[in-house]
Structure formats: structure tokens, C-alpha cells
Amino acid sequence: MDISSYILEVGQQASKASVEMARANTATKNNALNFIADEILKNKKSLLSANEKDLKQAKENKLEDALLDRLGLNDDRIANMAEGLQQISSLTDPIGTIINLASRPSGIQVGQMRVPLGVIGIIYESRPNVTADAAGLCLKSGNAAILRGGSEAIHSNQAIATYIQNGLKQAGLPSNAVQVINTTDRQAVGELLSLDKYVDVIVPRGGKGLIERISNEASMPVIKHLDGICHVYIDKYADIDKAVAIAFNAKTQRYGTCNTMECLLIAEDVAESVLKQLKPKYDEAGVEIRGCESSRKLYSDIKAATNDDYATEYLAPIMSLKIVGNIDEAMAHIAQFSSQHTEAIVTDNLENAQRFLREVDSSSVMVNASTRFADGFEYGLGAEIGISTDKFHARGPVGLEGLTSKKYIVLGNGHIRQ
């Protein structure tokens, strides 16, 4: 296979399909989403069989546990995949929406209209659910998509691609509106990143190495986040029971996700009370704690933390811990080590809660809730195409609106400029 020619053809087909997608009406797009969801559910057994092939090969290749977790499918994850598509179909279609329409002294009306970005390339590792999520969001927002999953998920992704294209055909939309790259050759990624004539934006989802490569090589804009170094700060005004439940959930509900807590900060006034309840729970779950000197004085089996630990996204049952003097010290630590993904404060003090919301510069900031809620599905976006820690053009979980642009529209009635 000539990789260069193949990727060029994919880009050209996507560009052509994007024109049809931009003018597709809401009902047609919703039909496609529901047809795709039906196809996924109807073919659950064949999808699990394809996924088992990927898992077997991944285990033979000694893939890390966190990546194995992301790769695996089961009945619940497949049901969630279909539910995500159905939820996207129920969301308001942003395309064609006019906002900020106002009359000017000249008599013209000026506003902005939401329009598709065009062709969106998504490059991701392991997670086959991304294939359905990304396709659904791109379709509802009137875009075409080129999806390049990791080699470890090739069988799963190709199976899902078949269901997507079947659903598109049933709805009368071009099957090339979603294309899944059918080669694991790494050259395909480089070719896709150079295709700025046909691809309008790239979204990487995966490890730091993948995202850094794409950020450095892409000839088109990139929607990305590098790390998920997420913090929970337990304030001295926190309800201890709430704090323990949130900190435990944020770390242990799932280890291999970017919104998992990696560092716990506790105000010194309540540190002993919190850890008395929380440390045994972490021990029972098998979580290794790397902490500051103050925490090690309370529990000698806590390993000493370094600055490298505080700057690490573990994606594993390992976490860092620091006891701080107050909210200012907590926010200073977050400013130094955070990846600007998600931070949470546990407090019953309204002033501290408001300060944390205002002053912490991350894409999601929470009060009295687990960082694990930083997710497009939980935010009501239906699904997310990724999470952006950049400040342009989208920030946080990227759903439908993040996959649109705006153009100015002017309404007149024979108006001429004097």
C-alpha cells in the first residue's frame, strides 16, 4: 500500500463529504446517530469478538495495565457507547444557530452563526469507544471525520467503522463522512498531520508522547491536553466524611483516566482527622502514597515524595500527598504542578470555595465533587471528543460547540455605507 497516496485520498474524500455534512439537516443527522447506535448494539457479539483479538495481542505485547483498561470492551461499555450516540442525537443542533444579533446605527443587523469546522482528524490510542464518540460528535456538528486509532485496537476500530458506515448509508449520508484509517503503519500519522489542505483540525487522545509529537508536527490547529495532573484540596472547613469519600473516589474509581486525582492536598488543621479515615481505605485498595515530611510523621509507611512525584500523572494506584498550611499554599502548589486539567476543593466555607473557583486556572474547577466528573458525558455533552487545556479555541471537555466555528452574518435591506 502506498501510504501517502492512501491518506491523500482519505483527505480528499473527507473534504468532499464535509460539504454534504454541512448542509445535512438535523433530522437526517439524528437518524444517522440512532442507526449507528442500533448497529453497535445489534452487533455486540462480533464487536466483543474483535475486541478479544485486540486484548489477546495487547497482552502478548505486554501493554501497560492502564492501556489495557482503556482498550477493553464489555457489555456495559458497549451499551454506554450506544447511549452516548443516542444522547448526542437528543442534543440541540448548534449548526445554523444565530447568536448576538444586534442592530447597528447604520440600520444593518450584525450577528454570528455557528458553522462546522470542516474535516476533523482524531488520532488516539487504545480506547475503541473514542471511535463511536468522535464519529457521533463530528456528525452532529456537521463535520466529516478521519479517525486513526492505535494499532492495539485495530480489530475493534474496524468493526465499529463498519457499523458507523452502515448507519450513515441507512440515513442517506455519505459513508466517507467518517473514515477509519485501515493501516497500522506509523507513516499514516505523519501523512495525516501534513494534510492541512483537507484537514481543518487534529484532536489527539492518548499518552504524552503521542500528543507532543502531534503538537510538534501538525500543520493544522490541535485541540489537546498533555497531562491530567489533577488535585483535590481538602480545606480546613471541609466536612470530613464528604472529604474522605471524594478523595477516595477521585483516586480509585478508575486509575487510568486523565481526570483521576494524582495529588491530594490537605489543610494541616484537619490532616490528622482526614488521614485517620482515608489512609486505611487507600491501603485496602492497594494505593501507594508518596507524601511530604509532615504526612510521613503521621504515617511512617508513606514514601517520601519529590517534586518529580508532584509533577507526575501516574495513571496507576500511586498518588502524591502534601499537607499545606492554608488555601493559599494549596493554590500555589496547584499553580506550580497542575497540568490545568481539573482541580477540586472540599469545603463548607463559601468564601474559600469562590476564591478557588476564581483563582485556580484549570479547564475544570470543582467544589465538593470528585475530579472524575470532568467528562463530557457527565457534563451533559453526550460524549466528548477530547479535553483541551489550551485557552483557544475550546477549553475543557470538547463537545458539540467545541467542534464549531462562528462566522459573522449581516442582515440588511438595500443598505449602503455612507
C-alpha positions as CSV (number, residue, x, y, z in Angstrom):
1,M,0.0,0.0,0.0
2,D,1.3,3.5,-0.9
3,I,0.6,5.2,2.4
4,S,1.0,8.7,1.1
5,S,-1.5,8.2,-1.8
6,Y,-3.9,6.4,0.5
7,I,-4.0,9.2,3.1
8,L,-4.3,11.8,0.4
9,E,-7.3,10.0,-1.0
10,V,-8.9,9.8,2.5
11,G,-8.4,13.5,3.0
12,Q,-9.9,14.4,-0.4
13,Q,-12.9,12.1,0.3
14,A,-13.4,13.6,3.7
15,S,-13.3,17.1,2.3
16,K,-15.9,16.3,-0.3
17,A,-18.1,14.6,2.4
18,S,-17.8,17.6,4.7
19,V,-19.7,19.7,2.2
20,E,-22.6,17.4,2.3
21,M,-22.4,17.1,6.1
22,A,-22.5,20.9,6.4
23,R,-25.9,21.1,4.7
24,A,-27.4,18.0,6.2
25,N,-30.5,18.8,8.3
26,T,-30.8,17.9,12.0
27,A,-33.3,15.1,11.4
28,T,-31.0,13.3,9.0
29,K,-28.0,13.6,11.3
30,N,-30.1,12.3,14.3
31,N,-31.3,9.4,12.2
32,A,-27.7,8.5,11.4
33,L,-26.7,8.6,15.0
34,N,-29.5,6.4,16.1
35,F,-28.9,4.0,13.2
36,I,-25.2,3.7,14.3
37,A,-26.2,3.1,17.9
38,D,-28.6,0.3,16.7
39,E,-25.8,-1.2,14.6
40,I,-23.4,-1.3,17.6
41,L,-26.0,-3.0,19.9
42,K,-27.1,-5.4,17.2
43,N,-23.5,-6.5,16.5
44,K,-22.4,-6.6,20.2
45,K,-21.1,-10.2,19.9
46,S,-19.0,-9.6,16.9
47,L,-17.6,-6.4,18.5
48,L,-16.6,-8.2,21.6
49,S,-15.0,-10.9,19.5
50,A,-13.0,-8.3,17.6
51,N,-12.0,-6.7,20.9
52,E,-10.9,-10.0,22.3
53,K,-8.4,-10.3,19.4
54,D,-7.0,-6.9,20.3
55,L,-6.8,-7.7,24.0
56,K,-5.0,-11.0,23.3
57,Q,-2.4,-9.3,21.2
58,A,-2.0,-6.5,23.6
59,K,-1.3,-8.9,26.5
60,E,1.2,-10.7,24.4
61,N,2.9,-7.4,23.7
62,K,2.8,-6.6,27.5
63,L,0.7,-3.4,27.2
64,E,0.5,-1.5,30.4
65,D,-2.4,-2.1,32.7
66,A,-3.8,1.4,32.2
67,L,-3.8,1.0,28.4
68,L,-5.4,-2.5,28.7
69,D,-8.1,-1.0,30.8
70,R,-8.8,1.6,28.1
71,L,-8.7,-1.0,25.4
72,G,-11.2,-3.4,26.9
73,L,-14.8,-3.5,26.0
74,N,-17.7,-5.3,27.8
75,D,-21.5,-5.2,27.8
76,D,-21.7,-2.0,29.8
77,R,-19.1,-0.1,27.8
78,I,-20.8,-1.1,24.5
79,A,-24.2,0.0,26.0
80,N,-22.6,3.3,27.1
81,M,-21.2,3.7,23.6
82,A,-24.6,3.4,22.0
83,E,-26.2,5.5,24.8
84,G,-23.7,8.3,24.1
85,L,-24.7,8.4,20.4
86,Q,-28.4,8.4,21.3
87,Q,-27.8,11.3,23.8
88,I,-25.9,13.2,21.1
89,S,-28.9,12.8,18.8
90,S,-31.1,14.4,21.5
91,L,-28.9,17.5,21.9
92,T,-29.7,20.8,20.3
93,D,-28.0,21.1,16.9
94,P,-25.7,24.1,17.1
95,I,-25.3,24.4,13.3
96,G,-27.0,27.5,11.9
97,T,-27.7,29.0,15.3
98,I,-27.5,32.8,15.2
99,I,-26.2,34.5,18.3
100,N,-25.5,38.1,19.4
101,L,-27.7,39.5,16.7
102,A,-28.0,43.3,17.2
103,S,-29.0,46.4,15.2
104,R,-26.3,49.0,14.4
105,P,-26.8,52.7,13.9
106,S,-26.5,52.3,10.2
107,G,-29.6,50.1,10.2
108,I,-27.9,46.8,9.5
109,Q,-28.1,43.8,11.8
110,V,-24.9,42.0,12.8
111,G,-24.7,38.6,14.4
112,Q,-22.8,35.4,14.4
113,M,-23.8,32.0,13.0
114,R,-22.4,28.6,14.2
115,V,-20.8,26.6,11.4
116,P,-18.9,23.3,11.2
117,L,-15.1,23.3,11.3
118,G,-15.0,21.0,8.3
119,V,-12.8,17.9,8.5
120,I,-11.6,16.8,11.9
121,G,-8.8,14.3,12.3
122,I,-8.7,12.3,15.5
123,I,-5.6,10.3,16.5
124,Y,-5.9,8.2,19.6
125,E,-4.6,5.2,21.5
126,S,-6.3,2.1,22.8
127,R,-9.9,3.4,23.5
128,P,-12.2,2.0,20.9
129,N,-15.1,3.9,22.4
130,V,-13.5,7.0,21.0
131,T,-14.3,5.8,17.5
132,A,-18.0,6.0,18.2
133,D,-17.9,9.1,20.5
134,A,-15.8,11.1,18.0
135,A,-17.8,10.0,15.0
136,G,-21.1,11.0,16.8
137,L,-19.9,14.4,17.8
138,C,-18.4,15.2,14.4
139,L,-21.6,14.1,12.6
140,K,-24.0,16.0,14.8
141,S,-21.9,19.2,14.4
142,G,-21.9,18.8,10.6
143,N,-18.3,17.8,10.2
144,A,-16.5,14.9,8.5
145,A,-14.0,12.8,10.5
146,I,-10.8,10.9,9.8
147,L,-10.1,8.6,12.7
148,R,-6.7,6.9,13.3
149,G,-6.8,4.6,16.3
150,G,-3.8,2.8,17.8
151,S,-2.5,-0.5,16.3
152,E,-3.5,-2.2,19.5
153,A,-7.3,-1.6,18.8
154,I,-7.3,-2.2,15.0
155,H,-9.8,-5.0,15.1
156,S,-12.2,-3.2,17.4
157,N,-12.0,0.1,15.5
158,Q,-12.5,-1.6,12.1
159,A,-15.6,-3.3,13.4
160,I,-17.0,0.0,14.8
161,A,-16.2,1.7,11.5
162,T,-18.3,-0.9,9.7
163,Y,-21.3,-0.1,12.0
164,I,-20.8,3.6,11.5
165,Q,-20.8,3.4,7.8
166,N,-23.8,1.2,7.7
167,G,-25.7,3.7,9.8
168,L,-24.6,6.6,7.6
169,K,-25.8,4.7,4.5
170,Q,-29.2,4.0,6.1
171,A,-29.6,7.7,6.8
172,G,-28.7,8.7,3.3
173,L,-25.4,10.4,4.3
174,P,-22.0,9.8,2.6
175,S,-20.2,6.9,4.1
176,N,-16.9,8.8,3.7
177,A,-18.2,11.3,6.3
178,V,-16.4,9.0,8.8
179,Q,-13.3,7.2,7.7
180,V,-11.2,5.0,10.0
181,I,-7.6,4.6,8.8
182,N,-7.2,0.9,7.9
183,T,-3.4,0.6,8.4
184,T,-1.3,0.5,11.5
185,D,1.7,1.9,9.6
186,R,3.1,4.8,11.6
187,Q,3.7,6.7,8.4
188,A,0.0,7.3,8.1
189,V,0.1,9.6,11.1
190,G,2.8,11.8,9.6
191,E,1.0,12.0,6.3
192,L,-2.3,12.9,8.0
193,L,-0.5,15.7,10.0
194,S,0.7,17.3,6.8
195,L,-2.7,17.3,5.2
196,D,-3.7,20.9,6.1
197,K,-5.3,21.4,2.7
198,Y,-8.0,18.9,3.6
199,V,-8.0,18.5,7.4
200,D,-9.0,21.6,9.4
201,V,-8.1,20.5,13.0
202,I,-6.4,17.5,14.7
203,V,-7.5,16.1,18.1
204,P,-5.0,13.7,19.8
205,R,-6.1,11.4,22.6
206,G,-3.5,9.3,24.2
207,G,-0.2,9.3,26.0
208,K,2.0,12.4,26.4
209,G,4.5,11.2,23.8
210,L,1.7,10.9,21.1
211,I,0.3,14.3,22.0
212,E,3.7,16.0,22.0
213,R,4.6,14.5,18.6
214,I,1.3,15.7,17.1
215,S,1.6,19.2,18.6
216,N,5.1,19.5,17.1
217,E,4.4,18.0,13.7
218,A,0.8,19.1,12.8
219,S,0.4,21.6,10.1
220,M,-3.1,22.5,11.3
221,P,-4.5,23.6,14.7
222,V,-4.6,21.0,17.5
223,I,-7.1,20.6,20.3
224,K,-5.3,18.8,23.1
225,H,-4.1,18.3,26.7
226,L,-0.8,16.8,27.6
227,D,-1.3,15.6,31.2
228,G,-4.0,15.0,33.7
229,I,-2.3,16.0,36.9
230,C,-5.4,16.6,38.9
231,H,-5.7,17.8,42.5
232,V,-8.1,17.6,45.3
233,Y,-7.7,20.1,48.2
234,I,-9.3,19.3,51.5
235,D,-9.8,22.7,53.2
236,K,-9.9,23.1,57.0
237,Y,-13.6,23.9,56.7
238,A,-14.4,20.6,54.9
239,D,-16.9,18.1,56.1
240,I,-14.6,15.2,56.9
241,D,-16.9,12.5,55.7
242,K,-17.5,14.3,52.4
243,A,-13.8,14.9,52.0
244,V,-12.9,11.2,52.6
245,A,-15.5,10.0,50.1
246,I,-14.4,12.5,47.4
247,A,-10.7,11.9,47.8
248,F,-11.1,8.2,47.7
249,N,-13.4,8.2,44.7
250,A,-11.2,10.7,42.8
251,K,-8.3,8.4,43.0
252,T,-9.7,4.8,43.0
253,Q,-12.9,4.9,40.9
254,R,-10.7,4.3,37.9
255,Y,-6.9,4.7,37.7
256,G,-6.2,5.0,34.0
257,T,-8.1,8.2,33.2
258,C,-6.9,11.8,32.7
259,N,-9.4,13.1,35.3
260,T,-8.2,10.8,38.1
261,M,-6.7,12.6,41.1
262,E,-3.0,12.3,41.2
263,C,-2.2,14.6,44.1
264,L,-4.1,15.2,47.4
265,L,-3.6,18.4,49.4
266,I,-4.9,18.6,52.9
267,A,-5.0,21.6,55.2
268,E,-2.9,21.0,58.3
269,D,-5.7,21.7,60.7
270,V,-7.7,18.6,59.5
271,A,-4.9,16.4,58.1
272,E,-4.7,14.0,61.0
273,S,-8.5,13.6,61.2
274,V,-8.8,13.1,57.4
275,L,-5.9,10.6,57.1
276,K,-7.2,8.6,60.1
277,Q,-10.2,7.7,57.9
278,L,-8.7,7.9,54.5
279,K,-5.3,6.2,54.8
280,P,-6.8,2.7,55.7
281,K,-9.1,3.0,52.7
282,Y,-6.2,3.7,50.4
283,D,-4.2,0.8,52.0
284,E,-7.0,-1.6,51.4
285,A,-7.3,-0.5,47.8
286,G,-3.5,-1.0,47.3
287,V,-2.8,2.6,46.6
288,E,0.9,3.7,47.2
289,I,1.2,7.1,48.8
290,R,4.2,9.4,48.3
291,G,4.0,12.2,50.7
292,C,5.6,15.3,52.3
293,E,7.6,15.2,55.6
294,S,4.5,16.2,57.6
295,S,2.5,13.3,56.3
296,R,5.3,10.9,56.9
297,K,5.4,11.9,60.5
298,L,1.8,10.8,60.8
299,Y,2.4,7.5,58.9
300,S,5.9,6.1,58.6
301,D,5.0,3.8,55.7
302,I,4.3,6.8,53.4
303,K,7.1,7.1,50.9
304,A,9.0,10.4,50.6
305,A,7.6,12.5,47.7
306,T,9.9,14.5,45.4
307,N,9.0,17.4,43.1
308,D,9.0,14.8,40.3
309,D,6.3,12.9,42.1
310,Y,4.2,16.0,42.3
311,A,4.7,16.6,38.6
312,T,3.7,13.0,37.6
313,E,0.5,11.7,36.1
314,Y,0.6,8.1,37.4
315,L,-2.4,6.5,35.8
316,A,-1.9,3.8,38.4
317,P,-2.6,3.1,42.1
318,I,0.0,5.6,43.1
319,M,-0.6,9.1,44.4
320,S,1.2,12.1,45.9
321,L,0.2,13.8,49.1
322,K,1.0,17.2,50.7
323,I,-0.2,18.8,53.9
324,V,-0.5,22.5,53.4
325,G,-1.0,25.5,55.7
326,N,-4.0,27.0,54.1
327,I,-5.8,27.6,50.8
328,D,-3.2,30.0,49.5
329,E,-0.5,27.3,49.9
330,A,-2.7,24.8,48.2
331,M,-3.4,27.1,45.2
332,A,0.3,27.9,44.9
333,H,1.1,24.2,44.8
334,I,-1.5,23.7,42.1
335,A,-0.2,26.6,40.1
336,Q,3.3,25.1,40.2
337,F,2.4,21.4,39.4
338,S,-1.0,21.3,37.8
339,S,-1.5,20.5,34.1
340,Q,-4.5,22.8,34.1
341,H,-6.9,19.9,33.7
342,T,-9.1,19.5,36.8
343,E,-8.9,20.6,40.4
344,A,-11.4,20.3,43.2
345,I,-11.8,21.8,46.7
346,V,-13.7,20.2,49.5
347,T,-15.0,23.0,51.8
348,D,-18.1,24.3,53.6
349,N,-16.6,27.8,53.5
350,L,-18.3,29.9,50.7
351,E,-15.5,32.5,50.5
352,N,-12.8,29.8,50.1
353,A,-15.0,28.0,47.5
354,Q,-15.4,31.2,45.5
355,R,-11.7,32.0,45.7
356,F,-10.8,28.5,44.5
357,L,-13.2,28.8,41.5
358,R,-11.9,32.3,40.6
359,E,-8.2,31.8,41.1
360,V,-7.4,28.3,40.1
361,D,-6.5,28.4,36.4
362,S,-7.6,25.0,35.1
363,S,-10.1,23.9,32.4
364,S,-12.4,22.4,35.1
365,V,-12.6,23.6,38.7
366,M,-14.9,21.9,41.2
367,V,-16.4,22.4,44.7
368,N,-17.3,19.4,46.8
369,A,-17.2,16.9,43.9
370,S,-14.8,14.2,42.6
371,T,-12.5,15.1,39.7
372,R,-13.8,12.0,38.0
373,F,-16.8,14.1,36.9
374,A,-14.6,16.1,34.4
375,D,-16.0,14.2,31.5
376,G,-18.1,15.2,28.5
377,F,-20.8,12.6,29.2
378,E,-21.1,13.7,32.9
379,Y,-21.3,17.4,31.7
380,G,-24.2,16.6,29.5
381,L,-22.3,16.9,26.2
382,G,-23.4,13.5,25.2
383,A,-19.8,12.5,24.7
384,E,-16.5,14.3,24.3
385,I,-14.0,14.4,21.5
386,G,-11.3,15.2,24.0
387,I,-10.4,17.6,26.8
388,S,-8.5,20.8,26.0
389,T,-6.3,22.6,28.5
390,D,-5.5,25.3,25.9
391,K,-7.3,28.6,26.1
392,F,-8.1,28.8,22.3
393,H,-10.4,27.8,20.7
394,A,-12.0,25.3,23.1
395,R,-11.3,24.6,26.8
396,G,-12.3,21.7,29.0
397,P,-14.3,18.7,27.6
398,V,-14.9,19.4,23.9
399,G,-18.5,18.6,22.8
400,L,-20.6,19.9,20.0
401,E,-19.9,23.6,20.4
402,G,-16.2,23.0,20.5
403,L,-16.4,21.4,17.1
404,T,-18.0,24.5,15.5
405,S,-16.7,27.9,14.5
406,K,-18.6,31.2,14.1
407,K,-18.9,33.5,11.2
408,Y,-20.3,37.0,11.2
409,I,-23.6,37.5,9.3
410,V,-25.0,40.8,8.3
411,L,-28.7,41.4,7.5
412,G,-29.7,44.5,5.5
413,N,-32.4,45.8,3.2
414,G,-30.5,47.6,0.5
415,H,-28.2,49.3,3.0
416,I,-25.1,51.1,1.6
417,R,-22.3,52.6,3.6
418,Q,-22.3,56.4,3.6
